[in-house]
Amino acid sequence: SKSLTVNNVAPSLTLSGNASSNEGASYTLNLVASDPAGGNDPLSYSINWGDGSAVENLTAAQLAAVSGNVTHTFADDEDGAVNSTARTIVVTANDGDGGSTVQNKVVNVNNVAPTASVTGADAVSEGSVYALSVGAVSDPGTDTRTAYSINWGDGNTDTLTAAQWTAAAGNFTHSYADGGPGGTARTITVSATDEDGTFTLGSKSLTVNNVAPSLTLSG
């Protein structure tokens, strides 16, 4: 007779996926793993997405059901002026016999600037009130806006707090003092500030038309 020891071998694991993803978007990570023992060592997996979310655990059957493609949404990039945050995904494959393999994948999560529809008339007469409408702000990230501004394109800018913006309900007015011969082109720019910086929500171009003077004679 001959005695021998059969040593366990840790599974192999390969990760693949895009190098970057936008905040609020679905990211797909592909896992390919194998074990020399085949079905005798059914694998299990744990995925730490590196963004503070709960560790995700999967069995071999669950991974096979999604063809090795596991999806995750990175809710937000880190707050700050640098609008791209490296997240390190850590995946562990375990064979149940004490063998495990760890692989990492770095994904840059990009900030997405907020946007809003900015609408109004294409022209206004000098001295008249112009009405501007700003729609709901869309932002896929979990950002909190703290200030807003409306640059009317004539040297005047209105700044608003979050409370003032909410109270206005998207309706704003401005009077353009003067329009040149043939009309003067103006561009309104609406901006918002959050943890990641100040961003343009949208803009609106218009023409400020000159108005002929009124004249009354008496005698």
C-alpha positions as CSV (number, residue, x, y, z in Angstrom):
1,S,0.0,0.0,0.0
2,K,1.0,3.6,-0.4
3,S,-0.4,6.6,1.5
4,L,-0.5,10.1,-0.1
5,T,-2.0,13.5,0.4
6,V,-4.4,15.1,-2.1
7,N,-3.9,18.8,-1.8
8,N,-6.6,21.3,-2.4
9,V,-6.0,23.8,-5.2
10,A,-7.5,27.3,-4.9
11,P,-9.9,28.2,-7.8
12,S,-8.9,30.5,-10.6
13,L,-10.8,33.8,-11.0
14,T,-10.8,36.4,-13.8
15,L,-12.7,39.8,-13.7
16,S,-13.6,42.0,-16.6
17,G,-15.7,45.0,-17.2
18,N,-15.5,48.7,-18.3
19,A,-12.9,50.9,-16.7
20,S,-15.4,53.6,-15.9
21,S,-19.1,54.1,-15.2
22,N,-21.3,57.1,-14.6
23,E,-23.0,57.6,-11.2
24,G,-26.5,56.3,-11.2
25,A,-25.8,54.0,-14.2
26,S,-25.8,50.2,-14.1
27,Y,-22.3,48.7,-14.2
28,T,-21.7,45.1,-15.4
29,L,-18.9,43.0,-13.9
30,N,-18.1,39.7,-15.5
31,L,-16.7,36.8,-13.4
32,V,-15.1,33.7,-14.8
33,A,-13.9,31.1,-12.3
34,S,-13.0,27.4,-12.3
35,D,-11.7,24.8,-9.9
36,P,-9.6,21.7,-10.7
37,A,-12.1,19.6,-8.7
38,G,-14.9,20.7,-10.9
39,G,-18.3,20.0,-9.5
40,N,-16.8,18.4,-6.4
41,D,-15.9,21.9,-5.2
42,P,-18.9,24.1,-6.0
43,L,-17.7,27.7,-5.8
44,S,-19.2,30.6,-3.9
45,Y,-18.5,34.3,-4.4
46,S,-18.5,37.5,-2.4
47,I,-18.3,41.0,-4.1
48,N,-17.3,44.1,-2.2
49,W,-18.2,46.9,-4.6
50,G,-15.9,49.4,-2.8
51,D,-18.6,52.1,-2.4
52,G,-19.8,51.3,1.1
53,S,-22.7,49.2,-0.1
54,A,-23.3,45.8,1.5
55,V,-21.2,42.9,0.3
56,E,-23.0,40.8,-2.3
57,N,-22.8,37.0,-2.0
58,L,-23.6,34.6,-4.8
59,T,-23.6,30.8,-5.2
60,A,-22.2,29.1,-8.3
61,A,-25.8,28.5,-9.5
62,Q,-26.7,32.2,-9.1
63,L,-23.7,33.3,-11.0
64,A,-24.4,30.8,-13.8
65,A,-28.0,32.1,-14.0
66,V,-26.7,35.5,-15.0
67,S,-24.0,34.1,-17.3
68,G,-21.3,35.4,-15.0
69,N,-22.5,39.0,-15.4
70,V,-23.2,40.8,-12.1
71,T,-24.7,44.3,-12.2
72,H,-24.3,47.1,-9.7
73,T,-25.3,50.8,-9.5
74,F,-22.7,53.2,-8.1
75,A,-25.0,55.8,-6.6
76,D,-22.5,58.7,-6.5
77,D,-18.9,59.8,-6.9
78,E,-17.1,61.2,-4.0
79,D,-17.9,64.8,-3.1
80,G,-15.4,67.4,-4.4
81,A,-14.0,69.2,-7.3
82,V,-12.5,66.1,-8.9
83,N,-15.5,64.6,-10.6
84,S,-14.2,61.0,-11.0
85,T,-13.7,58.6,-8.2
86,A,-11.8,55.3,-8.3
87,R,-13.7,52.5,-6.7
88,T,-11.9,49.2,-6.1
89,I,-14.1,46.1,-6.5
90,V,-12.8,43.1,-4.5
91,V,-14.1,39.6,-5.5
92,T,-13.4,36.5,-3.5
93,A,-14.0,33.0,-5.0
94,N,-14.2,30.2,-2.4
95,D,-14.2,26.4,-3.0
96,G,-15.5,25.4,0.4
97,D,-12.3,23.4,1.2
98,G,-10.3,26.3,2.5
99,G,-9.1,27.4,-1.0
100,S,-10.0,31.0,-2.0
101,T,-8.8,33.5,-4.6
102,V,-9.1,37.2,-4.5
103,Q,-9.1,39.5,-7.5
104,N,-9.5,43.3,-7.7
105,K,-11.0,45.6,-10.4
106,V,-10.7,49.4,-10.3
107,V,-13.6,51.3,-11.8
108,N,-13.7,55.1,-12.1
109,V,-17.2,56.5,-11.2
110,N,-17.8,59.7,-13.0
111,N,-19.9,62.6,-11.8
112,V,-22.8,63.6,-14.0
113,A,-23.8,67.2,-14.1
114,P,-27.4,68.1,-13.3
115,T,-29.6,69.4,-16.1
116,A,-33.0,71.1,-16.4
117,S,-35.1,72.4,-19.3
118,V,-34.9,76.2,-19.7
119,T,-37.7,77.7,-21.8
120,G,-39.2,81.0,-22.6
121,A,-40.1,83.3,-25.5
122,D,-37.6,83.9,-28.3
123,A,-38.0,87.6,-28.1
124,V,-39.0,90.4,-25.7
125,S,-39.4,94.2,-26.1
126,E,-37.0,96.4,-24.1
127,G,-38.5,97.5,-20.8
128,S,-41.0,94.6,-20.8
129,V,-41.0,91.7,-18.3
130,Y,-39.5,88.5,-19.7
131,A,-40.8,85.2,-18.2
132,L,-38.4,82.2,-17.9
133,S,-39.4,78.7,-17.0
134,V,-37.0,76.1,-15.5
135,G,-38.1,72.5,-15.3
136,A,-37.3,70.0,-12.6
137,V,-33.6,69.3,-12.1
138,S,-32.4,65.9,-13.2
139,D,-29.3,64.4,-11.5
140,P,-28.5,60.7,-11.5
141,G,-26.2,61.1,-8.5
142,T,-27.2,61.5,-4.8
143,D,-26.2,65.2,-4.7
144,T,-27.8,68.0,-2.8
145,R,-28.0,71.4,-4.5
146,T,-27.4,74.4,-2.2
147,A,-27.5,77.4,-4.5
148,Y,-28.7,78.5,-7.9
149,S,-28.0,81.4,-10.2
150,I,-29.5,82.9,-13.3
151,N,-27.3,85.0,-15.5
152,W,-29.6,87.0,-17.7
153,G,-26.9,87.8,-20.3
154,D,-27.1,91.6,-19.8
155,G,-24.7,91.9,-16.9
156,N,-27.3,91.0,-14.3
157,T,-27.3,87.8,-12.3
158,D,-29.8,86.6,-9.7
159,T,-28.5,84.3,-7.0
160,L,-31.0,82.1,-5.1
161,T,-30.8,79.8,-2.1
162,A,-32.3,76.3,-2.3
163,A,-35.4,77.6,-0.4
164,Q,-35.9,80.5,-2.8
165,W,-35.5,78.2,-5.8
166,T,-38.2,75.9,-4.4
167,A,-40.5,78.8,-3.7
168,A,-40.2,80.1,-7.2
169,A,-41.5,76.8,-8.6
170,G,-39.5,77.2,-11.8
171,N,-40.9,80.6,-12.7
172,F,-38.6,83.6,-13.0
173,T,-38.9,87.1,-14.5
174,H,-36.5,89.8,-15.7
175,S,-36.8,93.2,-17.4
176,Y,-34.2,94.0,-20.2
177,A,-33.5,97.7,-20.1
178,D,-32.5,98.2,-23.7
179,G,-32.4,96.6,-27.1
180,G,-30.2,97.8,-29.9
181,P,-31.1,98.5,-33.6
182,G,-32.5,95.4,-35.1
183,G,-32.6,93.7,-31.7
184,T,-29.9,92.6,-29.3
185,A,-29.1,88.9,-28.8
186,R,-28.9,87.7,-25.2
187,T,-28.2,84.3,-23.7
188,I,-29.6,83.3,-20.3
189,T,-27.6,80.7,-18.4
190,V,-29.0,78.9,-15.4
191,S,-26.6,77.2,-13.0
192,A,-26.7,75.1,-9.8
193,T,-24.1,74.3,-7.1
194,D,-23.8,71.0,-5.3
195,E,-21.1,69.0,-3.4
196,D,-19.2,68.5,-6.7
197,G,-19.1,72.1,-7.9
198,T,-21.2,74.5,-10.0
199,F,-22.8,73.3,-13.2
200,T,-24.9,74.8,-16.0
201,L,-28.4,73.4,-15.9
202,G,-29.4,74.9,-19.2
203,S,-29.5,78.0,-21.3
204,K,-31.9,80.0,-23.4
205,S,-31.2,82.5,-26.3
206,L,-33.5,85.4,-27.0
207,T,-33.6,88.7,-28.8
208,V,-34.3,92.0,-27.0
209,N,-36.1,94.2,-29.5
210,N,-35.8,98.0,-29.6
211,V,-39.1,99.9,-29.1
212,A,-39.7,103.2,-30.9
213,P,-40.3,106.1,-28.6
214,S,-43.8,107.6,-28.0
215,L,-44.4,111.2,-28.9
216,T,-47.2,113.6,-28.0
217,L,-47.6,117.1,-29.3
218,S,-49.9,119.8,-27.9
219,G,-50.4,123.4,-28.7
